[in-house]
Amino acid sequence: MIQKVNFLVDDVTTFRADFVENGPGVPGIEPKVALYRLKMFQEEYLIRDRKFNSYNGGEMLFGLPNQQYPELEETKKQIELFDKLYNLYSKVKDTLAKWKDIQWTEIIEEIKNMTDQIEQFSKDCAKLPGVLKSWAAYKELKQEIDDMIEILPMVEGLAKDSIRNRHWDEIIEITKEDIPYQEETFNFEQLMQAPLLKFKDDVEDISERADKELKLERSLNNDVILFWEDAEIEIKMWKGIDSPCILGGNIQDIQEKLEEHMMLLNQFNAVRHVKPFKPLVVEKMTLISDVSDTVERWLKVQTLWTNLVSVFTTGDIAKQMPTESKMFKKIHAQWLKIMERAAETKNVIKVCTNDLLRNSLGGLQDGLEICQKKLENYLEGKKMVFPRFYFCSNDDLLKILSVGSDPNMVQDDFEKLFAAINRVRFDDNDRRMIVDIYQVMGKFEECLPLQEGVHAEGNIEEWLVKLQNEMQRSVRSVAQRGCQDCFSMSLKDFVAAYPSQIALLGIQRLWTDKVEECLEKSQKEKLQELEKKKREVVGIMEQLSNMCLEDMNKLVRQKTETLVTIHVHQRDVFFEIQELCKAHKIKDKNDFEW
């Protein structure tokens, strides 16, 4: 036993010397060599450790003193220390070796596990004893872990859907490494051969730009291109025309979308990452601009057509403008053909890029503008003959002129031409002879008989001038008669017998005559006469007030209340004149105050 113990003492000394000279802790050796030596010396140590345990038990059995092996204990501590370092080193190396075989198609599924694993390795590395941090193996281990921590986010960025072939080509050009990204066998190891860390900023910029490009691409495709692939224009019928002839209610929505998408495309065209799609964006901008211009011109032509179609296809105007009517009918037929084709096609882009439409709109617009100009000259001529036509809108005037050959058709339009004529009455025997004019208020009306009937025949503007002149002559005649009857008839009978305007004129004439009659007197008689006439003026006020209390229709009541309002003012002015006369400020009817 003693002999074996002595032999073990010598062997441990030799083992220790060999460990120091040739072990894993020799400065300058490669980590791989150090790992190999560590494993070899671990096995050698275990042999001597077993002997130590065996001999120690024999010494205790025979009562011999226990032999100490300090060099063996020191070697054990160093091996355990190296084992912590190289055990982690070995795990990292083995893991990285496995990662090399991961196919690129699977990398997006594995990247999270890879990131979690490398972060755990980083934590384990940080926990290693400080004495190991000067060793080459530790430095190499930490460098590999740190490098992988930086590389994996780049790998994740390159594995996203936003990365296209053009981005890989950029990376190949930057790194000068031929990355076989198009091959089915492309894996993680082949990517790691490229110096990604050296060009980290460039790779990250490419990845970030790819995301922005993908966002732009999706917006371009989904918001713009796909919308116009399905967008349809509505063509509908209008005013008894039995075929589609005008743009429908969704045309405003289409115009808003055209404007919205034009703004969106301009934004796309202004950003830096539009480069891969710039030709497509410019193409769509040109298309949207052309379609927008076509729709705008189309609407202008439609406005002209809708304004003129009823004028030149029916009514008196078409007969009076035969040349323009013939020209318009050709335009009308072409317009219906275009709209019928558009209704069949439906798709906005296809309709607006159709050669038939685009080539025809210019000619249609020019022709319609000529018809419009001729019509305006025609209307101006009518207005010159009968200036009251200036009070009408063009739409109302066109309607009136279109039915001018039938006076009865104009009944609803008299109030647009005359302030107080709502309708007229034709003679029972001659349906073209106007004999009375009426102002209508609800179900009540005022009638003014014409002195001489007006024959509504020929051009409408000509017989309207005759009606205007006869109206003025008849009103003048009734006014003259009313100014006489207001003195001879009772107030109640006078108001009932005459129209509102003449009744109003009558009480004003009555009041004026009373005042002037007083002012023509001498100063003494003037004051006496004013007092007398004051009672008469107040009496008229009382009569009018009493009339308001009687049962009467709406029209008569409004007339009477208006007379009351006017006479209240006349009464107050009379009182004021009376005071001015007392103060000698009014001497006769020629004074300025009167």
C-alpha positions in Angstrom: 0.0 0.0 0.0 2.8 2.3 0.9 4.6 1.5 -2.3 1.4 2.3 -4.3 0.9 5.6 -2.4 4.5 6.7 -3.1 4.0 5.8 -6.8 0.8 7.9 -6.9 2.6 10.8 -5.3 5.3 10.8 -8.0 2.6 10.3 -10.7 0.6 13.2 -9.5 3.7 15.4 -9.6 4.4 14.3 -13.1 0.7 14.8 -14.1 0.7 18.3 -12.6 3.8 19.3 -14.5 2.4 17.9 -17.8 -0.9 19.8 -17.1 0.9 23.0 -16.6 3.1 22.6 -19.7 0.6 20.9 -22.0 -2.9 21.5 -20.5 -5.8 23.7 -21.8 -4.4 26.7 -19.9 -1.2 27.1 -21.9 -1.1 30.6 -23.3 -1.5 31.1 -27.0 -3.2 27.8 -28.0 -6.3 27.7 -30.1 -9.6 27.3 -28.3 -10.3 24.1 -30.2 -6.9 22.7 -29.1 -7.6 23.8 -25.6 -10.9 22.0 -25.6 -9.3 18.8 -26.9 -6.6 19.0 -24.2 -9.3 19.7 -21.5 -11.1 16.5 -22.4 -7.9 14.5 -22.4 -6.7 15.8 -19.0 -10.2 15.3 -17.6 -9.9 11.6 -18.3 -6.4 11.5 -16.9 -7.5 13.3 -13.8 -10.4 10.9 -13.2 -7.9 7.9 -13.3 -5.8 9.5 -10.5 -8.8 10.6 -8.6 -10.1 7.0 -8.5 -6.7 5.8 -7.2 -6.7 8.5 -4.6 -10.0 7.4 -3.3 -9.0 3.8 -3.3 -5.7 4.4 -1.5 -7.2 6.7 1.0 -9.6 3.9 1.9 -6.6 1.5 2.3 -4.8 3.9 4.5 -7.8 4.2 6.8 -8.1 0.4 6.9 -4.4 -0.2 7.9 -4.3 2.8 10.2 -1.7 4.6 8.1 -1.6 8.4 7.9 -3.6 9.9 5.0 -1.4 11.1 2.2 -2.2 14.6 0.8 -2.1 15.5 -2.9 -2.2 19.3 -3.1 -1.2 19.3 -6.8 -4.1 17.0 -7.6 -6.5 19.3 -5.8 -5.1 22.3 -7.6 -5.5 20.6 -11.0 -9.0 19.6 -10.1 -10.0 23.2 -9.4 -8.5 24.4 -12.7 -10.1 21.6 -14.7 -13.5 22.5 -13.2 -12.9 26.1 -14.0 -11.9 25.4 -17.6 -14.8 23.0 -17.9 -17.3 25.9 -17.3 -15.8 27.9 -20.0 -15.3 25.2 -22.6 -18.6 23.5 -21.8 -20.4 26.8 -22.8 -17.9 27.1 -25.7 -18.8 23.7 -26.9 -22.6 24.3 -26.6 -22.3 27.5 -28.6 -20.1 25.9 -31.3 -22.5 22.9 -31.6 -25.5 25.2 -31.8 -24.0 27.4 -34.5 -23.0 24.3 -36.4 -26.7 23.1 -36.3 -27.9 26.5 -37.4 -25.8 26.4 -40.5 -28.1 23.6 -42.0 -31.4 25.5 -41.4 -33.0 26.1 -44.8 -33.9 29.7 -45.6 -37.5 28.8 -46.1 -37.6 27.7 -42.5 -35.6 30.5 -41.0 -38.6 32.7 -40.2 -40.1 29.9 -38.1 -36.8 29.3 -36.3 -35.6 32.9 -35.8 -37.4 33.4 -32.5 -35.9 30.3 -31.0 -32.5 31.2 -32.3 -32.8 34.7 -30.8 -33.9 33.3 -27.4 -31.0 30.8 -27.4 -28.3 33.3 -28.3 -29.6 35.7 -25.6 -29.4 32.8 -23.0 -25.8 32.1 -24.2 -25.0 35.7 -23.6 -26.3 35.6 -20.1 -24.4 32.4 -19.3 -21.2 33.9 -20.7 -21.6 37.0 -18.5 -21.9 34.6 -15.4 -18.5 33.0 -16.0 -15.8 33.7 -13.4 -13.8 36.9 -14.1 -10.5 35.0 -14.2 -11.6 33.3 -17.5 -12.3 36.6 -19.3 -8.7 37.0 -20.3 -8.6 33.7 -22.0 -8.7 33.5 -25.8 -11.5 30.9 -25.7 -13.6 33.3 -23.6 -12.9 36.2 -26.0 -13.7 34.1 -29.0 -16.8 32.8 -27.4 -18.0 36.3 -26.4 -17.3 37.7 -29.8 -19.2 35.0 -31.6 -22.2 35.5 -29.3 -22.1 39.3 -29.7 -21.8 39.0 -33.4 -24.8 36.6 -33.6 -26.8 38.9 -31.4 -26.3 41.6 -34.0 -26.7 39.3 -37.0 -30.0 37.6 -36.1 -32.1 40.8 -36.3 -30.6 41.4 -39.7 -31.4 37.8 -40.7 -35.0 38.3 -39.4 -35.3 41.5 -41.5 -34.1 39.7 -44.6 -36.5 36.8 -44.1 -39.6 39.1 -44.1 -42.1 39.1 -47.0 -41.0 42.6 -48.0 -37.6 41.4 -49.2 -37.6 41.1 -53.0 -34.9 39.9 -55.4 -33.8 43.5 -56.0 -32.9 43.8 -52.3 -30.8 40.6 -52.4 -29.0 41.9 -55.4 -28.2 45.1 -53.5 -26.8 43.1 -50.6 -24.7 41.0 -53.1 -23.4 44.2 -54.6 -22.5 45.7 -51.3 -20.9 42.7 -49.7 -19.3 41.4 -52.9 -20.4 37.9 -51.9 -22.4 35.7 -54.2 -25.5 34.8 -52.1 -27.5 32.0 -53.8 -30.8 33.3 -52.5 -32.8 31.9 -55.5 -31.6 28.3 -55.0 -33.9 25.9 -53.2 -31.0 24.7 -51.0 -30.2 28.2 -49.8 -29.5 28.0 -46.1 -28.3 30.0 -43.1 -24.6 29.0 -43.6 -24.5 30.4 -47.1 -25.9 33.7 -45.8 -23.3 33.8 -43.0 -20.5 33.7 -45.5 -21.4 37.2 -46.5 -19.8 39.9 -44.2 -23.1 41.2 -43.0 -21.7 42.9 -39.8 -19.2 44.9 -41.9 -22.2 46.4 -43.8 -24.7 46.3 -41.0 -26.0 49.9 -41.5 -26.5 49.2 -45.3 -28.3 45.9 -44.7 -30.6 47.4 -42.0 -31.3 50.3 -44.4 -32.3 47.9 -47.1 -34.5 45.9 -44.8 -36.2 49.1 -43.5 -36.6 50.4 -47.0 -38.1 47.1 -48.1 -40.9 47.5 -45.4 -41.7 50.9 -46.7 -41.7 49.7 -50.3 -44.0 46.9 -49.4 -46.4 49.3 -47.7 -46.4 51.5 -50.7 -46.8 48.6 -53.1 -49.8 47.3 -51.2 -51.4 50.7 -51.0 -50.8 51.2 -54.7 -52.3 47.8 -55.6 -55.2 47.6 -53.1 -56.2 51.3 -52.8 -55.7 52.4 -56.4 -55.2 49.6 -59.0 -57.8 47.2 -57.6 -60.4 49.9 -57.1 -60.3 51.0 -60.7 -60.4 47.5 -61.9 -63.9 47.1 -60.4 -65.2 50.7 -60.5 -68.2 51.1 -62.7 -70.0 54.2 -64.0 -73.7 54.5 -63.9 -75.6 55.6 -67.0 -79.3 56.3 -66.6 -82.4 57.4 -68.5 -83.6 61.0 -68.4 -86.8 62.9 -69.1 -88.6 60.4 -71.2 -85.7 59.4 -73.4 -86.0 55.6 -73.6 -82.2 54.9 -73.6 -79.4 55.6 -71.2 -78.3 59.1 -71.8 -76.8 60.9 -68.7 -74.2 60.1 -66.1 -75.8 58.7 -63.0 -75.6 59.7 -59.4 -72.3 58.0 -58.6 -70.3 60.4 -60.9 -69.6 62.7 -58.0 -68.2 59.8 -56.0 -66.0 58.8 -59.0 -64.7 62.4 -59.3 -63.9 62.5 -55.6 -62.0 59.1 -55.9 -60.1 60.4 -59.0 -59.0 63.5 -57.0 -58.2 61.4 -53.9 -56.1 58.9 -55.8 -54.3 61.6 -57.8 -53.2 63.1 -54.5 -52.2 59.7 -53.2 -50.1 59.0 -56.3 -48.4 62.4 -56.0 -47.5 61.5 -52.5 -46.1 58.1 -53.6 -44.1 59.8 -56.3 -42.5 62.2 -53.9 -41.1 59.6 -51.4 -37.6 58.2 -51.7 -38.6 54.5 -51.6 -40.9 54.8 -54.7 -38.0 54.0 -57.0 -38.9 50.4 -57.8 -42.5 51.4 -58.6 -41.9 54.8 -60.1 -42.7 53.8 -63.7 -45.9 52.2 -62.5 -46.8 55.2 -60.4 -46.1 57.6 -63.2 -48.2 55.4 -65.5 -51.2 55.5 -63.1 -50.8 59.2 -62.5 -51.1 59.8 -66.3 -54.0 57.4 -66.5 -55.9 59.0 -63.6 -55.2 62.5 -64.9 -56.5 61.5 -68.4 -59.6 59.9 -66.9 -60.3 62.9 -64.7 -60.0 65.3 -67.7 -62.3 63.0 -69.7 -64.9 62.9 -67.0 -64.7 66.7 -66.5 -65.2 67.3 -70.3 -67.9 64.7 -70.4 -69.9 66.5 -67.7 -69.5 69.8 -69.5 -70.8 68.3 -72.7 -73.6 66.6 -70.8 -74.6 70.0 -69.2 -74.7 71.6 -72.6 -76.7 68.7 -74.0 -79.3 68.6 -71.2 -79.8 72.4 -71.5 -80.4 72.2 -75.2 -82.1 68.8 -75.9 -85.7 70.0 -75.0 -85.2 73.2 -76.9 -84.1 71.8 -80.2 -86.1 68.5 -80.3 -89.6 69.9 -79.4 -91.4 73.2 -79.1 -91.6 76.5 -81.0 -87.9 77.3 -80.7 -86.8 74.3 -82.8 -89.2 75.5 -85.6 -87.8 79.1 -85.5 -84.1 77.9 -85.6 -84.2 75.1 -88.2 -80.4 75.2 -89.0 -79.4 74.8 -85.4 -82.0 72.2 -84.8 -80.7 70.1 -87.7 -77.2 70.5 -86.3 -78.3 69.5 -82.8 -80.1 66.4 -84.0 -76.8 65.0 -85.4 -75.1 65.8 -82.1 -78.0 64.2 -80.2 -77.7 60.9 -82.2 -74.0 60.8 -81.6 -74.4 61.5 -77.9 -76.9 58.7 -77.5 -74.6 56.3 -79.3 -71.7 57.2 -76.9 -73.9 56.8 -73.8 -75.2 53.5 -75.0 -71.7 52.2 -75.5 -70.7 53.5 -72.1 -73.7 51.8 -70.5 -72.6 48.5 -72.0 -68.9 48.8 -71.0 -69.6 50.2 -67.4 -65.9 50.1 -66.2 -64.8 53.6 -65.6 -61.2 53.2 -67.0 -62.3 51.3 -70.1 -65.1 53.8 -70.8 -62.9 56.9 -70.3 -60.0 55.5 -72.4 -62.3 54.4 -75.2 -61.3 56.1 -78.4 -65.0 56.7 -79.5 -65.7 58.8 -76.4 -62.3 60.7 -76.2 -62.3 61.5 -79.9 -66.0 62.6 -79.9 -66.2 64.8 -76.9 -64.2 67.7 -78.4 -66.4 67.8 -81.5 -69.6 67.5 -79.5 -68.6 70.3 -77.2 -67.7 72.6 -80.1 -71.0 71.8 -81.8 -73.1 72.3 -78.6 -71.3 75.6 -77.8 -72.2 76.8 -81.3 -75.9 75.9 -80.7 -75.7 77.5 -77.3 -74.3 80.7 -78.7 -77.0 80.8 -81.4 -79.6 80.2 -78.8 -78.3 83.0 -76.6 -78.4 85.4 -79.5 -82.0 84.2 -80.2 -83.0 84.8 -76.6 -81.3 88.2 -76.5 -83.3 89.2 -79.5 -86.5 88.2 -77.7 -85.4 90.1 -74.6 -84.8 93.2 -76.7 -88.4 93.1 -77.9 -89.9 92.3 -74.5 -87.4 93.5 -71.8 -89.4 91.8 -69.0 -87.8 88.5 -70.2 -84.7 89.7 -68.4 -86.5 89.0 -65.1 -86.7 85.3 -66.0 -84.0 82.6 -65.7 -82.9 81.0 -69.0 -84.7 77.8 -68.1 -88.0 79.6 -67.5 -87.6 81.7 -70.6 -86.9 78.7 -72.8 -90.0 77.0 -71.4 -92.1 80.1 -72.1 -90.8 80.5 -75.7 -91.2 76.8 -76.4 -94.9 76.9 -75.7 -95.5 80.5 -77.0 -97.7 79.4 -79.8 -100.3 78.2 -77.3 -101.1 81.1 -74.9 -103.0 78.8 -72.5 -99.7 77.0 -71.8 -98.2 80.2 -70.5 -100.8 80.7 -67.7 -98.4 79.4 -65.0 -95.6 81.8 -66.1 -97.3 85.2 -66.1 -96.3 85.8 -62.5 -92.6 85.5 -63.6 -93.1 88.4 -66.1 -95.5 90.7 -64.2 -95.5 91.6 -60.5 -99.3 91.5 -60.1 -100.5 89.2 -62.9 -100.8 85.6 -61.8 -103.1 84.5 -64.7 -105.3 85.9 -67.5 -108.8 85.0 -68.7 -109.5 84.3 -72.4 -112.7 85.2 -74.1 -115.2 82.3 -74.2 -115.6 82.6 -78.0 -112.0 83.4 -79.0 -109.6 81.3 -76.9 -106.7 83.5 -78.0 -108.3 86.8 -76.9 -107.2 88.0 -73.4 -109.9 90.0 -71.8 -109.1 90.1 -68.0 -106.0 90.0 -65.8 -105.9 88.5 -62.3 -103.9 88.6 -59.2 -104.4 85.5 -57.1 -104.0 85.1 -53.4 -104.7 81.5 -52.3 -108.3 80.8 -53.4 -109.2 84.6 -53.7 -108.4 86.8 -56.6 -108.6 90.4 -57.9 -109.7 91.0 -61.5 -108.9 93.9 -63.7 -110.8 93.9 -67.1 -108.8 95.2 -70.0 -110.2 98.1 -71.9 -109.6 96.3 -75.2 -108.9 92.6 -75.5 -105.3 91.5 -76.5 -105.1 88.9 -79.3 -102.4 86.4 -78.3 -101.2 85.4 -81.7 -97.9 85.4 -83.5 -94.5 85.6 -81.7 -95.0 85.5 -78.0 -92.8 88.4 -77.3 -94.9 90.6 -79.6 -98.3 89.8 -78.0 -96.8 90.1 -74.5 -95.8 93.7 -75.4 -99.4 94.3 -76.4 -100.6 92.8 -73.2 -98.2 95.0 -71.2 -99.3 98.2 -73.0 -103.0 97.3 -72.6 -102.4 96.5 -68.9 -100.9 99.9 -68.3 -103.6 101.7 -70.3 -106.3 99.8 -68.4 -104.7 100.4 -65.0 -104.4 104.1 -65.9 -108.0 104.3 -66.8 -109.2 102.6 -63.6 -106.9 104.8 -61.6 -108.4 107.9 -63.2 -111.9 106.6 -62.5 -111.0 105.7 -59.0 -109.6 109.2 -58.3 -113.0 110.6 -59.1 -115.2 108.0 -57.4 -113.3 108.2 -54.1 -115.1 111.6 -53.6 -118.6 110.5 -54.6 -118.8 106.9 -53.2 -118.9 105.8 -49.6 -115.6 104.6 -48.3 -116.9 101.1 -47.8 -118.3 100.9 -51.3 -115.2 102.5 -52.9 -112.9 99.9 -51.2 -115.1 97.1 -52.3 -115.4 98.3 -55.9 -111.8 98.9 -56.7 -108.6 96.8 -56.7 -106.2 97.2 -53.8 -103.8 99.5 -55.7 -106.6 101.9 -56.7 -108.2 101.8 -53.2 -104.9 102.8 -51.8 -104.5 105.6 -54.3 -108.0 106.8 -53.6 -107.6 107.3 -49.8 -104.3 109.1 -50.5 -106.0 111.4 -53.0 -108.8 112.0 -50.6 -106.4 112.9 -47.8 -104.3 115.1 -50.0 -107.3 117.1 -51.3 -108.5 117.6 -47.7 -105.2 119.0 -46.6 -104.7 121.3 -49.7 -108.2 122.6 -49.3 -107.3 123.7 -45.8 -104.0 125.2 -46.8 -105.7 127.4 -49.5 -107.7 129.2 -46.8 -106.7 132.4 -45.0 -104.9 132.0 -41.6 -108.0 132.3 -39.5 -110.1 130.2 -41.7 -107.3 127.7 -42.2 -107.2 126.8 -38.5 -111.0 126.4 -38.4 -110.9 124.3 -41.6 -108.1 122.1 -40.3 -110.1 121.3 -37.2 -113.1 120.4 -39.3 -111.0 118.2 -41.7 -109.3 116.6 -38.7 -112.6 115.2 -37.7 -113.1 113.9 -41.2 -109.7 112.3 -41.2 -110.4 110.7 -37.9 -113.7 109.6 -39.2 -112.1 107.8 -42.1 -109.8 106.0 -39.6 -112.9 104.9 -37.6 -114.6 103.6 -40.7 -111.6 101.6 -41.8 -111.2 100.2 -38.3 -114.9 99.1 -38.2 -114.5 97.5 -41.6 -111.7 95.3 -40.2 -114.2 93.9 -37.6 -116.5 92.6 -40.4 -116.4 89.2 -41.9 -114.4 89.3 -45.1 -112.1 87.0 -47.2 -108.3 87.0 -46.8 -107.7 89.2 -49.8 -110.2 92.0 -48.8 -108.9 91.8 -45.2 -105.3 92.3 -46.3 -106.4 95.3 -48.5 -108.3 96.9 -45.6 -105.5 96.4 -43.1 -103.1 97.9 -45.6 -105.4 101.0 -45.9 -105.5 101.2 -42.1 -101.7 101.2 -41.9 -101.4 103.9 -44.5 -104.1 106.1 -43.1 -102.6 105.9 -39.6 -99.6 107.5 -41.1 -101.7 110.1 -43.0 -103.6 110.9 -39.7 -100.4 111.5 -37.8 -99.0 113.7 -40.6 -102.2 115.7 -40.6 -101.9 116.4 -36.9 -98.3 117.5 -37.5 -99.4 119.8 -40.3 -102.1 121.3 -38.0 -99.4 122.2 -35.4 -97.1 123.7 -38.0 -99.9 125.9 -39.3 -100.6 127.1 -35.7 -96.9 128.0 -35.5 -97.1 129.8 -38.8 -94.5 127.5 -40.3 -96.9 126.5 -43.1 -98.7 129.3 -44.8 -100.0 127.8 -48.0 -99.7 124.7 -50.2 -96.4 125.9 -51.7 -94.4 125.8 -48.5 -91.6 123.3 -48.4 -92.8 121.6 -45.2 -96.0 120.6 -47.0 
